[in-house]
Amino acid sequence: MFGFADAVLGGWEWSKELLNSYAPVIAAGQRKDVAAAKAAWLAHPVFAIARDNDAVYARLRRMVADYSGWHFIHQDPARTLDPPVVKRLAQLRGPVLALVGEYDMPDFHLMADALVREAGAEKRVVPGAGHLASLEMPAAFNEQLLAFLQRAG
């Protein structure tokens, strides 16, 4: 059994829109300015819905403040799979759930669609949520997850 909530699939080819929107974060990281990278990350469109909810945004700001910012200023040393995850989705066995927030960025909806197409996933959209569906709409998120788990046995 596999569950993906606003999944990032290794090897995904990000849209120009998303890459352009993330450029200020990368630029701050290249300057080794962790504070500016964190500020740009919090201002990123992926967190638009979170910013509209004071409690969720306060929690997100705390999480970002507590993060060292290491990945903003360093090259990720992780080895990527060959072939990448996005090319291996058909190898998933068992029930697969792809949860995505209604207002999340298109790339995340497309990744959920790839899970449906390639892994036979069940895609569920969390109404009213953005990228942080489990924080923004916890009751709806949990309802979708529990229903999936009950169906999957």
TORDO-802367 format. One record per atom (N, C-alpha, C): residue in three letters; x, y, z. Coordinates in steps of 0.2 Angstrom, whole numbers, padded with zeros to 4 digits, always signed. Each point is the difference from the previous one (the first is absolute). Example, Ala and Ser with C-alpha at 12.3 -4.5 7.8 and 13.67 -1.06 7.14 Angstrom:
2
ALA+0066-0028+0039
ALA-0004+0006+0000
ALA+0004+0006+0000
SER-0002+0005-0004
SER+0004+0006+0001
SER-0004+0005+0003
//
This chain:
153
MET+0004-0006+0000
MET-0004+0006+0000
MET+0004+0006+0000
PHE-0001+0005-0004
PHE+0004+0006-0001
PHE-0005+0006+0000
GLY+0002+0005+0004
GLY-0003+0006+0000
GLY+0004+0006-0002
PHE-0002+0005-0004
PHE+0004+0005-0002
PHE-0005+0007+0001
ALA+0003+0004+0004
ALA-0004+0007+0001
ALA+0004+0005-0003
ASP-0002+0003-0005
ASP+0003+0005-0004
ASP+0007-0002-0001
ALA+0001-0006-0004
ALA+0006-0003-0001
ALA+0005+0004-0004
VAL+0006-0001+0001
VAL+0006+0002-0004
VAL+0003-0007-0003
LEU-0001-0001-0006
LEU+0003-0006-0003
LEU+0007+0001-0003
GLY+0005-0003+0002
GLY+0007+0000-0002
GLY+0000+0000-0008
GLY+0003+0004-0003
GLY+0001+0000-0007
GLY-0006+0004-0004
TRP-0004+0003+0004
TRP-0006+0004-0003
TRP+0003+0006-0004
GLU-0003+0001-0006
GLU+0003+0006-0003
GLU-0005+0006+0002
TRP+0002+0004+0004
TRP-0004+0006+0002
TRP-0001+0005-0005
SER-0006+0003+0000
SER-0003+0004-0005
SER+0005+0007+0001
LYS+0000+0004-0006
LYS+0003+0006+0000
LYS-0003+0005+0005
GLU-0006-0001+0001
GLU-0004+0005+0005
GLU+0003-0002+0007
LEU+0000-0006+0002
LEU+0003-0001+0007
LEU+0007+0001+0000
LEU+0004-0001-0005
LEU+0007+0001+0001
LEU+0001+0008+0000
ASN-0003+0004-0004
ASN+0000+0007+0001
ASN-0002+0003+0006
SER-0005-0003+0003
SER-0003+0002+0007
SER+0005-0002+0005
TYR+0004-0005-0001
TYR+0005-0002+0005
TYR+0007+0004+0000
ALA+0001+0004-0006
ALA+0006+0003-0001
ALA+0003+0004+0005
PRO-0005+0004+0004
PRO+0003+0004+0005
PRO+0003-0004+0006
VAL-0003-0005+0001
VAL+0003-0005+0005
VAL+0007-0002-0002
ILE+0001-0002-0006
ILE+0006-0003-0002
ILE+0005+0006+0000
ALA-0002+0006-0003
ALA+0005+0006+0000
ALA+0002+0001+0007
ALA-0004+0000+0005
ALA+0002+0002+0007
ALA+0005-0006+0003
GLY-0002-0006-0002
GLY+0005-0005+0002
GLY+0007+0000-0003
GLN+0000+0002-0007
GLN+0006+0001-0003
GLN+0004+0006+0003
ARG-0003+0005+0003
ARG+0003+0005+0004
ARG+0002-0002+0007
LYS-0002-0006+0002
LYS+0001-0003+0006
LYS-0004+0004+0006
ASP-0005+0003-0002
ASP-0004+0004+0004
ASP-0006-0004+0002
VAL+0001-0004+0006
VAL-0005-0005+0002
VAL-0007+0004+0002
ALA+0001+0006+0003
ALA-0006+0004+0002
ALA-0004+0002-0006
ALA+0003+0002-0005
ALA-0004+0002-0006
ALA-0003-0006-0003
ALA+0004-0005+0000
ALA-0003-0007-0003
ALA-0006-0002+0003
LYS+0000+0000+0007
LYS-0006-0002+0004
LYS-0006+0005-0001
ALA+0002+0007-0001
ALA-0005+0005-0001
ALA-0003-0002-0007
ALA+0004-0001-0005
ALA-0003-0001-0007
ALA-0004-0007+0000
TRP+0002-0005+0004
TRP-0003-0006+0000
TRP-0007+0001+0003
LEU+0000+0004+0006
LEU-0007+0001+0003
LEU-0005+0004-0005
ALA+0003+0004-0004
ALA-0003+0005-0005
ALA-0002-0004-0006
HIS+0002-0006-0001
HIS-0001-0004-0006
HIS-0008-0002-0001
PRO-0002+0000-0006
PRO-0007-0001-0001
PRO-0002-0007+0003
VAL+0004-0005+0001
VAL-0002-0006+0002
VAL-0003+0000+0007
PHE+0001+0006+0004
PHE-0002+0001+0006
PHE-0006+0005+0001
ALA-0003+0002-0006
ALA-0005+0005+0000
ALA-0006-0001+0004
ILE-0002-0006+0000
ILE-0006-0002+0004
ILE+0002+0000+0008
ALA+0006-0002+0001
ALA+0002+0000+0007
ALA+0001+0007+0003
ARG+0002+0004-0004
ARG+0001+0007+0002
ARG-0007+0004+0002
ASP-0006-0003-0003
ASP-0006+0002+0001
ASP-0003-0002+0007
ASN+0003-0004+0003
ASN-0002-0003+0007
ASN+0005+0001+0005
ASP-0002+0005+0004
ASP+0005+0002+0005
ASP+0004-0005+0004
ALA-0004-0005+0002
ALA+0002-0006+0005
ALA+0005-0004-0005
VAL-0002-0002-0006
VAL+0004-0004-0004
VAL+0007+0004-0002
TYR-0001+0006-0002
TYR+0006+0004-0002
TYR+0005+0001+0006
ALA-0003+0001+0006
ALA+0004+0000+0006
ALA+0004-0006+0001
ARG-0003-0006-0001
ARG+0003-0006+0001
ARG+0006-0001-0006
LEU-0002+0002-0006
LEU+0005-0001-0005
LEU+0006+0005+0001
ARG-0002+0006+0002
ARG+0006+0004+0002
ARG+0005-0003+0005
ARG-0003-0003+0005
ARG+0004-0003+0005
ARG+0004-0006-0003
MET-0003-0004-0004
MET+0004-0005-0003
MET+0005+0002-0004
VAL-0001+0006-0004
VAL+0005+0002-0004
VAL+0006+0004+0004
ALA-0002+0003+0005
ALA+0005+0003+0005
ALA+0004-0005+0003
ASP-0003-0006+0002
ASP+0004-0005+0003
ASP+0005-0004-0005
TYR-0002+0001-0006
TYR+0004-0004-0005
TYR+0007+0004-0001
SER+0005-0004-0001
SER+0007+0003-0001
SER+0001+0004-0006
GLY-0004-0002-0005
GLY+0001+0003-0007
GLY+0005-0004-0004
TRP+0003-0005+0002
TRP+0005-0004-0003
TRP-0001-0001-0007
HIS-0006-0002-0002
HIS+0000-0001-0007
HIS-0001+0006-0005
PHE-0001+0006+0003
PHE+0000+0006-0004
PHE+0007+0002-0002
ILE+0005-0002+0004
ILE+0007+0002-0001
ILE+0005-0005-0002
HIS-0002-0007+0000
HIS+0004-0005-0002
HIS-0003-0004-0006
GLN+0004-0004-0003
GLN-0002-0004-0005
GLN-0002-0007+0003
ASP-0006-0003-0002
ASP-0002-0006+0003
ASP+0004-0005-0001
PRO+0003-0004+0005
PRO+0005-0005-0001
PRO-0004-0007-0002
ALA-0006+0000+0001
ALA-0004-0006-0001
ALA+0001-0003-0007
ARG+0001-0006-0001
ARG+0000-0004-0006
ARG-0007-0001-0003
THR-0001+0002-0006
THR-0006-0001-0003
THR-0001-0007-0003
LEU-0006-0003+0000
LEU-0001-0006-0003
LEU+0001+0000-0008
ASP+0002-0006-0002
ASP+0001+0000-0008
ASP-0004-0007-0002
PRO-0005+0000-0003
PRO-0004+0006-0002
PRO-0004+0003+0006
PRO-0002+0007-0001
PRO-0003+0003+0006
PRO-0006-0002+0002
VAL-0003+0002+0006
VAL-0006-0002+0003
VAL-0006+0001-0005
VAL+0000+0005-0004
VAL-0005+0002-0004
VAL-0001-0006-0006
LYS+0006-0003-0001
LYS+0000-0005-0006
LYS-0002-0007+0003
ARG+0000-0001+0007
ARG-0001-0006+0003
ARG-0007-0001+0004
LEU-0005+0005-0002
LEU-0006+0000+0004
LEU-0004-0007-0002
ALA+0000-0003-0006
ALA-0003-0006-0001
ALA+0002-0006+0004
GLN+0006+0001+0003
GLN+0002-0005+0005
GLN-0003+0000+0007
LEU-0004+0005+0001
LEU-0003+0000+0007
LEU-0005-0006+0000
ARG-0001-0003+0005
ARG-0004-0006+0001
ARG-0005+0002+0006
GLY-0006-0002+0000
GLY-0005+0002+0005
GLY-0003+0006-0001
PRO-0005+0002+0004
PRO-0004+0006+0000
PRO+0004+0006+0000
VAL-0001+0005-0004
VAL+0004+0006+0000
VAL-0005+0006+0001
LEU+0001+0005+0004
LEU-0004+0006+0001
LEU+0004+0006-0002
ALA-0003+0004-0004
ALA+0004+0006-0002
ALA-0005+0006+0003
LEU+0002+0003+0005
LEU-0004+0006+0003
LEU+0003+0006-0002
VAL-0004+0005-0002
VAL+0002+0006-0003
VAL-0005+0006+0002
GLY+0003+0005+0003
GLY-0005+0006+0001
GLY-0003+0003-0006
GLU-0006+0002+0001
GLU-0004+0003-0006
GLU+0004+0006-0003
TYR+0003+0004+0004
TYR+0003+0006-0002
TYR+0008-0001-0001
ASP+0002-0006+0001
ASP+0008-0001-0001
ASP+0002+0002-0007
MET+0006+0001-0001
MET+0003+0002-0007
MET-0001-0005-0005
PRO-0001+0001-0006
PRO-0001-0005-0005
PRO+0005-0006+0000
ASP+0006+0002+0001
ASP+0005-0006+0000
ASP-0002-0005+0004
PHE-0003+0001+0006
PHE-0001-0005+0005
PHE-0007-0004-0002
HIS-0004+0003-0003
HIS-0006-0003-0003
HIS+0002-0005-0006
LEU+0005+0003-0004
LEU+0003-0005-0005
LEU+0003-0006+0003
MET+0004+0001+0005
MET+0003-0006+0003
MET-0005-0005+0003
ALA-0005+0003+0003
ALA-0005-0005+0002
ALA-0003-0003-0006
ASP-0001+0003-0005
ASP-0003-0003-0006
ASP+0005-0005-0003
ALA+0006+0001+0000
ALA+0005-0005-0002
ALA+0000-0006+0004
LEU-0001+0001+0007
LEU-0001-0006+0004
LEU-0007-0004-0002
VAL-0005+0003-0002
VAL-0006-0003-0002
VAL+0001-0004-0006
ARG+0003+0003-0005
ARG+0002-0002-0006
ARG+0005-0006+0000
GLU+0005+0001+0004
GLU+0006-0005-0001
GLU-0001-0006+0006
ALA-0003+0002+0006
ALA+0000-0004+0005
ALA-0007-0003+0002
GLY-0005+0003-0004
GLY-0007-0002+0002
GLY-0002+0003+0007
ALA+0003+0006+0001
ALA-0002+0003+0007
ALA-0007+0003+0000
GLU-0003+0000+0006
GLU-0006+0004+0001
GLU+0001+0007+0001
LYS-0002+0004-0004
LYS+0002+0008+0001
LYS-0006+0003+0004
ARG+0001+0003+0005
ARG-0005+0004+0004
ARG+0003+0007+0001
VAL-0005+0004-0001
VAL+0001+0008+0001
VAL-0003+0002+0007
VAL+0005+0003+0004
VAL-0003+0003+0006
VAL-0003+0007-0001
PRO-0006+0001+0000
PRO-0003+0006-0001
PRO+0002+0006+0004
GLY+0001+0005-0003
GLY+0002+0006+0004
GLY+0007+0001+0002
ALA+0004-0006-0001
ALA+0007+0000+0002
ALA+0005+0002-0006
GLY+0006+0002+0002
GLY+0005+0001-0004
GLY+0005-0005+0000
HIS+0007+0002+0001
HIS+0005-0005+0000
HIS+0001-0004+0007
LEU-0002+0004+0005
LEU+0000-0003+0007
LEU-0007-0003+0002
ALA-0003-0004-0004
ALA-0006-0002+0002
ALA-0001-0003+0007
SER+0004-0004+0002
SER+0000-0003+0007
SER-0001+0006+0005
LEU+0003+0005-0001
LEU+0000+0006+0005
LEU-0006+0005-0001
GLU-0001+0001-0007
GLU-0005+0005-0002
GLU-0007-0003+0001
MET-0001-0006-0001
MET-0007-0003+0000
MET+0001-0007+0003
PRO+0002-0001+0007
PRO+0002-0006+0003
PRO-0006-0005+0000
ALA-0006+0003+0001
ALA-0006-0005+0001
ALA-0001-0003-0007
ALA+0000+0004-0005
ALA-0002-0003-0007
ALA+0006-0004-0002
PHE+0006+0002+0001
PHE+0006-0005-0001
PHE-0001-0006+0003
ASN-0001+0000+0007
ASN+0000-0007+0003
ASN-0006-0004-0002
GLU-0006+0003-0002
GLU-0005-0003-0002
GLU+0001-0004-0007
GLN+0004+0003-0004
GLN+0002-0003-0006
GLN+0005-0006+0001
LEU+0004+0001+0004
LEU+0005-0005+0002
LEU-0003-0006+0003
LEU-0004+0002+0005
LEU-0003-0006+0004
LEU-0005-0004-0005
ALA-0003+0003-0004
ALA-0005-0003-0005
ALA+0004-0005-0004
PHE+0006+0003-0003
PHE+0004-0004-0004
PHE+0003-0006+0004
LEU+0002+0001+0006
LEU+0003-0006+0004
LEU-0006-0005+0001
GLN-0006+0002+0001
GLN-0005-0005+0001
GLN-0002-0004-0006
ARG+0000+0004-0006
ARG-0001-0004-0006
ARG+0006-0004-0002
ALA+0006+0002+0002
ALA+0006-0004-0002
ALA+0001-0006+0005
GLY-0004+0000+0006
GLY+0001-0006+0004
GLY+0006+0000+0004
//
